[in-house]
């Protein structure tokens, strides 16, 4: 089954707020070998002007995963996870994510293209704080191979 081109423009409902925890940032930092004291030490982060430890730049994928799950579960989307690989990832920040942030996110499918028998699905997840202020937009492209 091919990816449904009618997904383009589809907006999914916001996910419940995600509370960014200090230990989650530390765990993620260790997993991606981020060694900056800003990512690990609250005192160093406060000395640099932040309220708490700062998440590494790729941390929003933790939040985006919740929005991508909505897309992957969408009936009739034509996205077979066993035939899907992650093709591209980009982040566009307004401000860093810090421990204590409570963030919500919503996903919009921005593009479905066919290339060499594969489908490329691009989705943007806009992540905001509880005041509705933009924090980061996380853009993912999934490559869905043809089952044939």
N, CA, C and O of each residue as an XYZ file, in Angstrom:
592
protein
N       0.843     -1.187      0.000
C       0.000      0.000      0.000
C       0.881      1.242      0.000
O       1.804      1.349      0.808
N       0.608      2.169     -0.890
C       1.365      3.416     -0.960
C       0.905      4.374      0.130
O      -0.210      4.269      0.641
N       1.782      5.304      0.475
C       1.415      6.325      1.460
C       0.316      7.198      0.867
O       0.393      7.620     -0.287
N      -0.676      7.454      1.650
C      -1.822      8.235      1.222
C      -1.423      9.709      1.029
O      -1.081     10.376      2.005
N      -1.460     10.227     -0.203
C      -1.082     11.624     -0.434
C      -2.041     12.627      0.216
O      -1.703     13.800      0.376
N      -3.224     12.165      0.585
C      -4.190     13.050      1.241
C      -3.783     13.400      2.671
O      -4.458     14.188      3.334
N      -2.683     12.818      3.146
C      -2.157     13.188      4.465
C      -1.625     14.618      4.484
O      -1.587     15.250      5.539
N      -1.216     15.130      3.328
C      -0.628     16.475      3.272
C      -1.629     17.493      3.826
O      -2.786     17.549      3.408
N      -1.155     18.278      4.762
C      -1.990     19.288      5.411
C      -2.715     18.777      6.643
O      -3.314     19.562      7.378
N      -2.668     17.488      6.874
C      -3.350     16.914      8.035
C      -2.683     17.383      9.320
O      -1.471     17.252      9.490
N      -3.486     17.928     10.215
C      -3.005     18.367     11.524
C      -3.574     17.428     12.575
O      -4.762     17.105     12.572
N      -2.701     17.001     13.469
C      -3.117     16.113     14.550
C      -3.303     16.938     15.822
O      -2.683     17.992     15.969
N      -4.144     16.474     16.735
C      -4.373     17.234     17.969
C      -3.118     17.304     18.828
O      -2.271     16.411     18.774
N      -3.000     18.358     19.615
C      -1.835     18.478     20.505
C      -1.757     17.312     21.491
O      -2.774     16.778     21.933
N      -0.542     16.941     21.815
C      -0.330     15.908     22.827
C      -0.497     16.537     24.205
O      -0.409     17.758     24.334
N      -0.734     15.736     25.230
C      -0.786     16.284     26.588
C       0.565     16.920     26.943
O       1.594     16.524     26.395
N       0.571     17.892     27.845
C       1.832     18.541     28.221
C       2.883     17.541     28.701
O       2.587     16.585     29.417
N       4.108     17.799     28.281
C       5.261     16.967     28.641
C       6.134     17.793     29.589
O       6.644     18.847     29.210
N       6.301     17.311     30.813
C       7.141     17.996     31.785
C       8.584     17.549     31.580
O       8.904     16.370     31.730
N       9.439     18.485     31.241
C      10.849     18.191     30.994
C      11.562     18.086     32.339
O      11.680     19.073     33.065
N      12.027     16.906     32.660
C      12.693     16.667     33.929
C      14.207     16.782     33.826
O      14.798     16.498     32.784
N      14.815     17.197     34.908
C      16.272     17.317     34.967
C      16.961     15.997     34.655
O      17.929     15.957     33.895
N      16.453     14.908     35.251
C      17.088     13.610     35.009
C      16.887     13.135     33.581
O      17.759     12.465     33.027
N      15.758     13.469     32.978
C      15.536     13.117     31.571
C      16.588     13.813     30.698
O      17.148     13.204     29.787
N      16.847     15.082     30.984
C      17.871     15.806     30.220
C      19.235     15.185     30.457
O      19.999     14.995     29.510
N      19.552     14.869     31.689
C      20.851     14.251     31.976
C      20.988     12.902     31.274
O      22.027     12.619     30.678
N      19.944     12.064     31.339
C      19.977     10.760     30.679
C      20.162     10.911     29.171
O      20.975     10.211     28.566
N      19.412     11.819     28.574
C      19.515     12.047     27.130
C      20.914     12.565     26.787
O      21.516     12.143     25.799
N      21.417     13.472     27.605
C      22.756     14.030     27.377
C      23.806     12.929     27.366
O      24.668     12.889     26.489
N      23.728     12.042     28.341
C      24.694     10.935     28.378
C      24.541     10.026     27.161
O      25.532      9.539     26.617
N      23.312      9.801     26.738
C      23.066      8.906     25.602
C      23.634      9.460     24.299
O      24.053      8.695     23.430
N      23.650     10.790     24.160
C      24.161     11.400     22.923
C      25.559     11.993     23.107
O      26.048     12.733     22.254
N      26.195     11.655     24.238
C      27.561     12.095     24.545
C      27.692     13.625     24.603
O      28.718     14.182     24.214
N      26.645     14.292     25.091
C      26.696     15.737     25.324
C      27.340     15.951     26.688
O      26.784     15.542     27.708
N      28.496     16.582     26.715
C      29.261     16.689     27.952
C      29.316     18.104     28.528
O      30.021     18.346     29.508
N      28.588     19.024     27.935
C      28.598     20.388     28.446
C      28.030     20.419     29.862
O      27.018     19.774     30.136
N      28.664     21.157     30.757
C      28.104     21.312     32.106
C      26.680     21.887     32.091
O      25.904     21.644     33.016
N      26.339     22.644     31.048
C      24.985     23.202     30.947
C      23.938     22.092     30.859
O      22.800     22.280     31.289
N      24.314     20.942     30.306
C      23.395     19.815     30.157
C      23.309     18.956     31.404
O      22.379     18.161     31.540
N      24.252     19.097     32.311
C      24.364     18.156     33.425
C      24.313     18.790     34.812
O      23.855     18.162     35.766
N      24.775     20.016     34.924
C      24.970     20.642     36.233
C      24.055     21.861     36.393
O      24.249     22.867     35.711
N      23.062     21.784     37.284
C      22.141     22.918     37.468
C      22.852     24.211     37.868
O      22.449     25.296     37.447
N      23.905     24.100     38.677
C      24.625     25.312     39.085
C      25.310     25.966     37.887
O      25.271     27.188     37.746
N      25.930     25.175     37.035
C      26.579     25.720     35.840
C      25.544     26.359     34.919
O      25.795     27.415     34.336
N      24.387     25.722     34.788
C      23.325     26.275     33.934
C      22.819     27.596     34.504
O      22.602     28.549     33.755
N      22.628     27.665     35.826
C      22.156     28.912     36.444
C      23.192     30.026     36.305
O      22.842     31.182     36.070
N      24.470     29.670     36.453
C      25.536     30.669     36.272
C      25.532     31.229     34.862
O      25.935     32.372     34.647
N      25.076     30.432     33.894
C      25.011     30.871     32.504
C      23.693     31.586     32.184
O      23.477     32.014     31.050
N      22.812     31.715     33.189
C      21.576     32.458     32.995
C      20.335     31.622     32.731
O      19.280     32.174     32.417
N      20.436     30.310     32.851
C      19.284     29.433     32.638
C      18.666     29.054     33.983
O      19.340     29.090     35.013
N      17.392     28.694     33.970
C      16.694     28.327     35.204
C      17.140     26.967     35.725
O      17.064     26.706     36.925
N      17.608     26.098     34.828
C      18.019     24.741     35.208
C      18.841     24.187     34.051
O      19.216     24.926     33.141
N      19.122     22.878     34.088
C      19.935     22.284     33.026
C      19.260     22.462     31.666
O      18.034     22.489     31.559
N      20.083     22.581     30.646
C      19.631     22.851     29.282
C      19.682     21.554     28.480
O      20.671     20.823     28.536
N      18.637     21.277     27.749
C      18.583     20.069     26.928
C      19.491     20.218     25.708
O      19.608     21.307     25.147
N      20.132     19.124     25.301
C      20.899     19.149     24.046
C      19.975     19.490     22.868
O      18.762     19.303     22.957
N      20.537     19.982     21.786
C      19.710     20.436     20.659
C      18.805     19.377     20.046
O      17.789     19.725     19.443
N      19.137     18.098     20.179
C      18.302     17.050     19.582
C      17.235     16.504     20.539
O      16.477     15.609     20.164
N      17.166     17.019     21.742
C      16.196     16.544     22.740
C      14.739     16.601     22.269
O      13.951     15.746     22.674
N      14.347     17.562     21.439
C      12.924     17.608     21.035
C      12.417     16.336     20.374
O      11.206     16.140     20.282
N      13.311     15.466     19.911
C      12.853     14.214     19.314
C      12.092     13.379     20.345
O      11.218     12.592     19.981
N      12.418     13.544     21.627
C      11.710     12.831     22.691
C      10.235     13.229     22.692
O       9.353     12.391     22.881
N       9.985     14.509     22.479
C       8.613     15.026     22.466
C       7.956     14.724     21.121
O       6.789     14.336     21.065
N       8.714     14.906     20.040
C       8.158     14.660     18.714
C       7.727     13.206     18.538
O       6.788     12.925     17.793
N       8.399     12.292     19.209
C       8.039     10.879     19.109
C       6.565     10.667     19.455
O       5.908      9.812     18.862
N       6.050     11.430     20.399
C       4.645     11.304     20.786
C       3.715     11.753     19.661
O       2.648     11.173     19.463
N       4.123     12.788     18.925
C       3.286     13.258     17.817
C       3.417     12.332     16.614
O       2.436     12.093     15.910
N       4.607     11.814     16.371
C       4.792     10.877     15.259
C       3.991      9.592     15.481
O       3.535      8.969     14.522
N       3.824      9.203     16.728
C       3.025      8.010     17.033
C       1.591      8.181     16.530
O       0.972      7.215     16.084
N       1.064      9.395     16.599
C      -0.285      9.660     16.081
C      -0.331      9.402     14.571
O      -1.259      8.770     14.066
N       0.676      9.900     13.869
C       0.741      9.717     12.417
C       0.875      8.243     12.060
O       0.173      7.744     11.181
N       1.776      7.552     12.741
C       2.024      6.151     12.425
C       0.807      5.265     12.711
O       0.637      4.219     12.086
N      -0.023      5.682     13.643
C      -1.221      4.913     14.001
C      -2.436      5.283     13.154
O      -3.493      4.666     13.284
N      -2.293      6.269     12.301
C      -3.419      6.758     11.510
C      -3.905      5.693     10.521
O      -3.149      5.272      9.646
N      -5.167      5.253     10.656
C      -5.695      4.263      9.710
C      -5.705      4.842      8.290
O      -6.072      5.999      8.084
N      -5.307      4.040      7.341
C      -5.346      4.480      5.952
C      -4.180      5.357      5.536
O      -4.148      5.841      4.405
N      -3.222      5.571      6.428
C      -2.075      6.414      6.068
C      -1.158      5.719      5.075
O      -0.522      6.366      4.243
N      -1.096      4.392      5.169
C      -0.228      3.647      4.270
C       1.219      3.633      4.708
O       2.108      3.365      3.900
N       1.472      3.915      5.974
C       2.839      3.918      6.495
C       3.052      2.615      7.254
O       2.512      2.409      8.341
N       3.847      1.747      6.655
C       4.188      0.465      7.269
C       5.514      0.651      7.999
O       6.554      0.835      7.366
N       5.478      0.602      9.310
C       6.678      0.866     10.108
C       7.809     -0.104      9.783
O       8.979      0.253      9.918
N       7.486     -1.312      9.362
C       8.540     -2.279      9.035
C       9.273     -1.916      7.749
O      10.339     -2.461      7.463
N       8.704     -0.999      6.976
C       9.327     -0.555      5.728
C       9.788      0.896      5.809
O      10.066      1.521      4.786
N       9.868      1.429      7.018
C      10.142      2.854      7.204
C      11.496      3.088      7.857
O      11.862      2.416      8.822
N      12.229      4.049      7.319
C      13.475      4.500      7.932
C      13.402      6.009      8.095
O      12.652      6.693      7.399
N      14.190      6.506      9.022
C      14.250      7.940      9.293
C      15.203      8.567      8.292
O      16.387      8.231      8.273
N      14.707      9.469      7.464
C      15.520     10.036      6.399
C      16.192     11.348      6.737
O      17.298     11.611      6.264
N      15.554     12.179      7.543
C      16.103     13.509      7.828
C      15.464     14.041      9.108
O      14.335     13.691      9.453
N      16.215     14.895      9.803
C      15.717     15.533     11.021
C      16.313     16.926     11.108
O      17.515     17.105     10.913
N      15.473     17.916     11.401
C      15.928     19.301     11.579
C      15.188     19.933     12.747
O      14.064     19.553     13.076
N      15.849     20.910     13.367
C      15.262     21.641     14.492
C      15.431     23.131     14.249
O      16.496     23.581     13.827
N      14.385     23.890     14.516
C      14.432     25.347     14.403
C      13.947     25.931     15.737
O      12.767     25.857     16.079
N      14.893     26.510     16.472
C      14.646     26.963     17.844
C      14.309     28.438     17.961
O      14.836     29.268     17.220
N      13.419     28.759     18.904
C      13.223     30.117     19.381
C      14.016     30.318     20.671
O      14.593     31.379     20.910
N      14.029     29.256     21.503
C      14.807     29.283     22.742
C      15.148     27.853     23.147
O      14.498     26.912     22.692
N      16.156     27.678     23.995
C      16.504     26.331     24.444
C      15.420     25.738     25.355
O      14.631     26.460     25.964
N      15.409     24.432     25.425
C      14.552     23.701     26.366
C      15.347     23.519     27.652
O      16.510     23.116     27.620
N      14.710     23.819     28.788
C      15.367     23.640     30.081
C      14.482     22.786     30.991
O      13.265     22.715     30.820
N      15.128     22.146     31.954
C      14.381     21.357     32.932
C      13.341     22.243     33.601
O      13.610     23.390     33.957
N      12.161     21.689     33.761
C      11.056     22.441     34.348
C      10.083     22.949     33.301
O       8.951     23.303     33.631
N      10.509     22.990     32.031
C       9.577     23.390     30.972
C       8.439     22.387     30.889
O       8.648     21.180     31.013
N       7.251     22.892     30.681
C       6.110     22.043     30.396
C       5.700     22.368     28.967
O       5.251     23.475     28.671
N       5.863     21.391     28.091
C       5.730     21.628     26.657
C       4.615     20.791     26.061
O       4.344     19.676     26.507
N       3.978     21.347     25.052
C       3.012     20.587     24.279
C       3.417     20.679     22.820
O       4.212     21.539     22.439
N       2.868     19.793     22.010
C       3.295     19.723     20.622
C       2.160     19.242     19.737
O       1.301     18.470     20.162
N       2.175     19.715     18.501
C       1.218     19.212     17.519
C       1.931     19.035     16.190
O       2.830     19.796     15.833
N       1.502     18.008     15.471
C       2.147     17.613     14.224
C       1.266     17.940     13.036
O       0.046     17.779     13.080
N       1.914     18.410     11.961
C       1.262     18.640     10.678
C       2.081     17.936      9.605
O       3.302     18.089      9.555
N       1.422     17.171      8.751
C       2.104     16.554      7.608
C       2.247     17.641      6.549
O       1.254     18.199      6.083
N       3.492     17.937      6.171
C       3.736     19.031      5.231
C       4.000     18.559      3.810
O       3.883     19.341      2.866
N       4.363     17.264      3.643
C       4.689     16.804      2.302
C       4.640     15.279      2.240
O       5.043     14.587      3.175
N       4.139     14.780      1.123
C       4.234     13.364      0.780
C       4.692     13.330     -0.674
O       3.989     13.797     -1.570
N       5.874     12.773     -0.896
C       6.438     12.711     -2.251
C       6.816     11.280     -2.577
O       7.140     10.485     -1.695
N       6.767     10.971     -3.863
C       7.199      9.666     -4.342
C       8.556      9.849     -5.022
O       8.746     10.765     -5.822
N       9.494      8.960     -4.687
C      10.839      9.053     -5.251
C      11.394      7.650     -5.425
O      11.677      6.965     -4.441
N      11.551      7.219     -6.664
C      12.129      5.916     -6.938
C      11.383      4.760     -6.302
O      12.005      3.810     -5.827
N      10.073      4.823     -6.287
C       9.286      3.753     -5.692
C       9.118      3.862     -4.189
O       8.406      3.063     -3.582
N       9.762      4.834     -3.591
C       9.630      5.074     -2.155
C       8.759      6.308     -1.926
O       8.612      7.154     -2.808
N       8.195      6.393     -0.745
C       7.457      7.599     -0.366
C       8.251      8.322      0.705
O       8.823      7.707      1.605
N       8.274      9.627      0.590
C       8.933     10.468      1.597
C       7.858     11.318      2.255
O       7.191     12.122      1.605
N       7.706     11.120      3.563
C       6.682     11.817      4.328
C       7.382     12.804      5.259
O       8.163     12.402      6.122
N       7.103     14.088      5.083
C       7.703     15.114      5.939
C       6.628     15.675      6.861
O       5.526     16.014      6.430
N       6.979     15.761      8.143
C       6.044     16.257      9.149
C       6.752     17.241     10.061
O       7.902     17.038     10.451
N       6.048     18.305     10.392
C       6.572     19.310     11.330
C       5.818     19.201     12.647
O       4.589     19.146     12.687
N       6.593     19.172     13.714
C       6.013     19.206     15.046
C       6.379     20.543     15.674
O       7.555     20.836     15.889
N       5.379     21.341     15.963
C       5.588     22.632     16.609
C       5.441     22.414     18.107
O       4.411     21.939     18.584
N       6.492     22.771     18.837
C       6.531     22.573     20.284
C       6.453     23.939     20.955
O       7.244     24.836     20.664
N       5.482     24.082     21.861
C       5.265     25.348     22.548
C       5.256     25.127     24.053
O       5.076     24.007     24.531
N       5.456     26.224     24.795
C       5.339     26.146     26.250
C       3.877     26.357     26.640
O       3.024     26.573     25.779
N       3.596     26.295     27.925
C       2.198     26.391     28.364
C       1.572     27.757     28.103
O       0.349     27.897     28.084
N       2.432     28.772     27.899
C       1.913     30.095     27.557
C       1.598     30.192     26.067
O       1.112     31.219     25.595
N       1.880     29.108     25.323
C       1.629     29.114     23.892
C       2.769     29.691     23.077
O       2.648     29.870     21.865
N       3.881     29.982     23.745
C       5.039     30.556     23.048
C       5.841     29.462     22.354
O       6.083     28.398     22.924
N       6.249     29.734     21.119
C       7.038     28.779     20.347
C       8.385     28.525     21.014
O       9.058     29.463     21.442
N       8.777     27.256     21.100
C      10.080     26.873     21.624
C      10.938     26.321     20.497
O      12.064     26.772     20.286
N      10.399     25.334     19.766
C      11.168     24.704     18.694
C      10.204     24.029     17.721
O       9.140     23.549     18.112
N      10.593     24.002     16.462
C       9.898     23.200     15.470
C      10.837     22.078     15.067
O      11.984     22.317     14.687
N      10.344     20.857     15.154
C      11.108     19.661     14.816
C      10.524     19.084     13.526
O       9.344     18.737     13.468
N      11.359     18.986     12.500
C      10.912     18.501     11.195
C      11.559     17.157     10.899
O      12.784     17.031     10.905
N      10.730     16.156     10.639
C      11.207     14.808     10.329
C      10.752     14.401      8.943
O       9.644     14.723      8.514
N      11.628     13.685      8.247
C      11.243     13.047      6.996
C      11.418     11.548      7.163
O      12.492     11.062      7.514
N      10.332     10.829      6.903
C      10.337      9.374      6.953
C      10.346      8.854      5.522
O       9.618      9.358      4.667
N      11.164      7.854      5.269
C      11.219      7.212      3.966
C      10.520      5.859      4.094
O      10.946      4.996      4.862
N       9.459      5.691      3.345
C       8.676      4.459      3.397
C       8.917      3.707      2.086
O       8.512      4.146      1.010
N       9.584      2.572      2.210
C       9.886      1.763      1.027
C       8.622      1.101      0.519
O       7.689      0.835      1.277
N       8.610      0.846     -0.762
C       7.501      0.115     -1.374
C       7.571     -1.337     -0.920
O       8.661     -1.892     -0.776
N       6.423     -1.947     -0.697
C       6.357     -3.345     -0.274
C       6.594     -4.291     -1.445
O       6.765     -5.494     -1.244
N       6.604     -3.772     -2.637
C       6.747     -4.615     -3.839
C       8.182     -4.907     -4.150
O       8.474     -5.600     -5.124
